Amino acid sequence: MALRRPCAAGTFYPSDPLALRREVEACLGGGAELGPPPPPLSGPVGLILPHAGYLYSGPVAGAGFRALWGLGRPEQVVILGTNHTGLGGPLVLGEPGEWATPLGPLPVDEGLSRELQLATGAERTNLPFLEEHSVEVQLPFLRYLFGPIPFVPAVVRSHGPRLCQEVGQALATVLAHRPVAVIASSDFTHYEPDEVARKKDQRALAEILNLDLEGFLEAVERHRISICGVGAVGILISFAKKAGLRAKLLSYRTSGEVAGMRDQVVGYAAVLFRGEDA
């Protein structure tokens, strides 16, 4: 069984297990405040979460994971990452095996991976994941909260409307009524002045909260919004609409709030997609 080793430990988040546990707890607002382990999820949920260094985006990611904890324990997790390397096809799923983290490994869910590959026609190879952090940075949170929970790693290179719609609907068909969390791992506007980044991201978030895939993709193009995970977010919008979920903004901030330099910031958002019964 292949073991995928971390590429972002020691840079995006601590490589020391104790330091990482403390960092994750801080991002979650304090581990003791989470309460007892939750019951299973009642159905599928979705999340948009950032994937920058925990110093900058960790509290935003923490807001999303706290919300997930409050809704229930997923049986499986699908992570739609950003393909920063450009390797592989429009949609790539990871190969069988485990992913190591400083808090312990998480297994790739081979059964669900095969179902999603059949439904979407995705390629399967580990090549795009070897130096890709967008999926990896979500795993310490999942490992801390839920232990060795099975997951499906994916990266999305294309953001064409047809791919977003077809893959999102395929996910909804496969995952209908299952207690599965689908995470779109994406940062928002990159390297713009703080005021400009906030305005651009507000435009994108308005379309996301309305579950308007066409409006979201049009806003990204028209206003040149440098969201890195456009395809992953687009797929999640399509999935959420087909699955009957509604969206809520949980948290938004920019790197300028941490670094104090507001001339070149990156935006981070946590959005929750849930059903009426979730």
Secondary structure, 3 states (H helix, E strand, C coil): CCEECCCCECCCECCCHHHHHHHHHHHCCCHHHHCCCCCECCCCEEEEECCCCHHHHHHHHHHHHHHHHHHCECCEEEEEEECCCCCCCCEEECCCCEECCCCCCEEECHHHHHHHHHHHCCEECCHHHCCCCCCHHHHHHHHHHHCCCCEEEEEECCCCHHHHHHHHHHHHHHHCCCCEEEEEECCCCEEECHHHHHHHHHHHHHHHHCCCHHHHHHHHHHCCCCCCCHHHHHHHHHHHHHHCCEEEEEEEEECHHHHCCCCCEEEEEEEEEECCCC
